[in-house]
Amino acid sequence: MKRLVMMAVLSAGLLAGGLAYAQDTAADGAATTAELTTADGASAPAKKAQGTGFWAVVVGSGWLGVVLWLALFGCGAAAIYFTVDSAILIRPQKIMPQSLIANVKAAMAEGDVMKALKVCGNEPGSMANILSAGFSHVEEGFDVIQEAIGAAADLETERIMQRLTWISVCSNLAPMLGLLGTVQGMIMCFETLATGAPDVGSLALAISQALWTTAAGLAIAIPSITLYYSIRNNANRLILRMQAMTMELIKDLRNVEVVND
C-alpha cells in the first residue's frame, strides 16, 4: 500500500511538471513564431517574448530563487513522506494488533505471566513494549507494575508523536520559505524599477516570483497542517484505547503467580 501511495504521488508530481513544461514550451513557441504585419503588407518575425510561466520564474529568479524553490520542493516531498509514513504506521493493526491481545488474554487466563511476556517479545510494537514493562516487574507488586506501565506508555506516546512532529515542521517551514521567496521577488522588482525605465518583462517576472513562492508555500502548508491534526487526533484516540486495553489485561496480575519453565 505504501509503495502504491508513493507511486501515485510521484506520478502526480511528474504529470504536473510535464503540464507546466508543456505550457511554457507552447507559450514560448507561439511568441517565437508570431509575425508582425508591416504597413506595406510584408511580414516580419516578432521579437521573442520573455517567458513568464512557472519554469521561467524558477530559472529566472537567480541562484537564491532556485535554492528557495529546491527547498520548497524538498519540504513538500518531506511532508508527503512523513504523512504517508504516519498514516500507515499509526493504525490499530500496527499499534495494538488483535493477535497480540488474544494471545496475552489466553496466557493471562492460564495465569502464565512468562508466556504472556514471551508473546509480547514475539510481536514487538508499542502495546507489546508497554505490556512487557509491566510483566517484567510482576514480582515487585502491582503498584510497581502500574508505574512501569505508565513510564513505558509515556515513552511510546512520545515516539508516536515524534513522527507527527515532522509533518508540523514541514507545514510551518513551507510558508516561511514562500515568504522569503516573496521578499526576494519584491527586491528584484524594486531593483528593476530603480533603473528608471524598467523592462516590463523583467518586472512581471519578478512579481511572478513573489506570487509563485507564496502560493507554493501555502499549497504545501494547508494540506500538511490539515493532515497533521487529523493523524494526531487519530493517534490520541489509539493511545487512549491502548492504555485502557493495557490496564484491562494487567488487572489480574494482583493474584497471578509466576510460572517458570
C-alpha positions in Angstrom: 0.0 0.0 0.0 2.8 2.4 0.9 4.5 1.8 -2.5 1.3 2.4 -4.3 0.7 5.7 -2.5 4.2 6.9 -3.1 4.0 5.9 -6.8 0.7 7.8 -7.1 2.2 10.9 -5.5 5.3 10.7 -7.7 3.2 10.3 -10.9 1.0 13.3 -9.9 4.1 15.4 -9.5 5.6 14.3 -12.8 2.3 15.0 -14.5 2.1 18.5 -13.0 5.6 19.2 -14.0 5.0 17.9 -17.5 2.0 20.0 -18.0 3.8 23.1 -16.7 6.7 22.5 -19.1 4.3 21.9 -22.0 2.5 25.1 -21.2 5.8 27.1 -21.1 7.0 25.5 -24.3 3.8 26.3 -26.1 3.9 29.9 -24.9 7.5 30.4 -26.0 6.9 28.7 -29.3 3.9 30.9 -30.0 5.9 34.0 -29.2 8.7 32.9 -31.4 6.7 32.2 -34.5 4.4 35.2 -34.2 4.7 37.7 -37.1 4.1 41.4 -37.3 2.5 42.9 -40.4 4.1 46.0 -41.7 2.4 48.9 -43.5 3.1 47.6 -47.0 1.7 44.2 -46.3 5.0 42.5 -45.6 5.5 40.4 -42.5 8.4 40.3 -40.1 9.2 37.9 -37.3 8.2 39.2 -33.9 10.7 39.6 -31.1 10.6 36.6 -28.8 8.7 37.4 -25.6 10.3 36.7 -22.3 8.6 33.6 -20.7 6.6 34.2 -17.6 5.5 30.6 -17.0 6.4 28.6 -14.0 9.7 27.2 -15.2 10.7 30.6 -16.4 10.0 32.0 -13.0 12.1 29.3 -11.3 15.1 29.7 -13.7 14.9 33.5 -13.9 14.8 34.2 -10.2 18.5 33.9 -9.7 20.6 31.5 -7.6 18.8 32.4 -4.4 15.4 31.8 -6.1 16.5 28.4 -7.4 17.7 27.4 -3.9 14.3 28.5 -2.4 12.4 26.5 -5.0 14.5 23.4 -4.3 13.9 23.9 -0.6 10.1 24.2 -1.2 10.2 21.0 -3.4 12.1 19.2 -0.7 9.7 20.5 2.0 6.7 19.3 0.0 8.3 15.9 -0.6 9.2 15.5 3.1 5.6 16.4 4.1 4.3 13.8 1.7 6.7 11.1 3.0 6.1 11.7 6.7 2.3 11.9 6.2 2.2 8.6 4.3 4.6 7.0 6.8 2.5 8.2 9.8 -0.8 7.2 8.1 0.5 3.7 7.5 2.2 3.1 10.9 -0.3 4.8 13.2 -3.1 2.3 12.9 -4.8 -0.1 15.3 -3.4 -3.0 13.4 0.2 -1.7 14.0 -0.1 -0.3 17.5 -2.4 -2.8 19.1 -2.7 -5.9 16.9 -5.6 -8.2 17.7 -3.4 -11.3 17.7 -1.2 -9.9 20.5 -4.3 -9.0 22.6 -5.8 -12.5 22.0 -2.6 -14.3 22.9 -2.0 -12.2 26.0 -5.5 -12.8 27.2 -5.1 -16.5 26.7 -1.8 -16.5 28.6 -3.3 -14.5 31.4 -6.4 -16.8 31.6 -3.9 -19.6 32.3 -2.1 -17.5 34.9 1.2 -17.8 33.0 2.9 -14.4 33.0 6.1 -15.7 31.5 4.1 -17.0 28.5 2.5 -13.5 28.1 5.9 -11.9 28.3 7.1 -14.2 25.5 4.1 -13.4 23.4 5.0 -9.7 23.7 8.5 -10.4 22.6 7.3 -12.3 19.5 5.1 -9.4 18.4 7.1 -6.2 19.0 5.2 -2.9 19.0 4.0 -0.1 21.1 1.5 -2.1 23.1 3.9 -5.1 23.4 6.5 -2.8 24.9 4.1 -1.4 27.4 2.9 -4.9 28.5 6.5 -6.2 28.6 7.4 -3.4 31.0 4.5 -4.5 33.3 5.1 -8.2 33.1 8.8 -7.7 33.8 8.0 -6.3 37.3 5.3 -8.7 38.2 7.3 -9.9 41.3 7.6 -6.4 42.7 3.9 -5.7 43.3 1.0 -4.2 41.5 2.0 -0.6 42.3 5.4 -1.0 40.7 3.7 -2.7 37.7 1.5 0.3 37.2 4.4 2.7 37.5 6.4 0.7 34.9 3.5 0.6 32.6 2.9 4.4 33.0 6.5 5.2 32.2 6.5 2.8 29.2 3.2 4.3 27.9 4.7 7.9 28.1 7.7 6.7 26.2 5.7 5.0 23.4 3.4 8.1 23.2 6.4 10.3 22.7 7.7 8.0 20.0 4.4 8.1 18.1 4.2 11.9 18.4 7.7 12.4 17.1 6.6 11.0 13.8 3.9 13.6 13.6 6.1 16.4 14.6 7.9 16.3 11.3 4.7 16.9 9.4 4.1 20.0 11.6 7.7 21.2 10.9 7.0 21.0 7.1 3.7 22.8 7.4 5.4 25.6 9.4 8.5 25.8 7.3 6.8 26.0 3.8 5.1 29.4 4.4 8.3 30.9 5.7 10.2 29.7 2.6 7.4 31.1 0.5 7.6 34.4 2.3 11.4 34.6 1.8 10.8 34.0 -1.9 8.2 36.8 -1.9 10.7 39.2 -0.3 13.4 38.2 -2.8 10.9 38.8 -5.7 9.9 42.2 -4.4 13.6 43.1 -4.0 14.1 42.2 -7.7 11.0 44.2 -8.6 12.2 47.4 -6.9 15.7 46.9 -8.3 14.1 46.8 -11.8 12.1 50.0 -11.0 15.3 51.7 -9.8 16.8 51.6 -13.3 14.4 54.4 -14.4 13.0 52.7 -17.5 12.1 49.2 -16.3 11.7 46.3 -18.7 8.0 45.2 -18.4 9.0 41.5 -18.9 11.6 41.6 -16.1 9.2 43.4 -13.8 6.5 40.9 -14.4 8.9 38.0 -13.9 10.0 39.5 -10.5 6.3 39.9 -9.4 5.6 36.3 -10.6 8.5 35.0 -8.5 7.0 36.8 -5.4 3.5 35.3 -6.0 4.5 31.8 -7.1 6.6 31.2 -4.0 3.8 32.4 -1.7 1.4 30.1 -3.5 3.7 27.2 -3.3 4.3 27.6 0.4 0.6 27.8 1.1 -0.1 24.8 -1.2 2.2 22.8 0.9 1.3 24.1 4.4 -2.6 23.9 4.1 -2.9 20.2 3.4 0.1 19.4 5.7 -1.4 21.1 8.7 -4.8 19.6 8.0 -3.4 16.0 7.8 -1.2 16.7 10.8 -4.2 17.4 13.1 -6.2 14.6 11.6 -3.5 12.0 12.2 -2.7 13.4 15.6 -6.3 13.1 16.8 -6.4 9.6 15.5 -3.1 8.8 17.3 -4.5 10.3 20.6 -7.6 8.0 20.3 -5.4 5.0 19.7 -3.2 5.8 22.6 -6.2 6.1 25.0 -7.6 2.8 23.7 -4.2 1.2 24.1 -3.8 2.4 27.7 -7.3 1.2 28.6 -6.7 -2.2 27.0 -3.4 -2.5 28.8 -5.0 -1.8 32.2 -7.6 -4.4 31.3 -5.0 -7.0 30.6 -2.9 -6.5 33.7 -5.7 -6.1 36.2 -5.5 -9.8 37.1 -1.8 -9.5 38.0 -2.7 -8.9 41.6 -3.4 -12.6 42.1 -1.2 -14.2 39.4 1.7 -16.4 40.3 4.8 -16.5 38.1 5.3 -19.9 36.4 9.0 -20.6 35.5 9.8 -23.0 32.7 
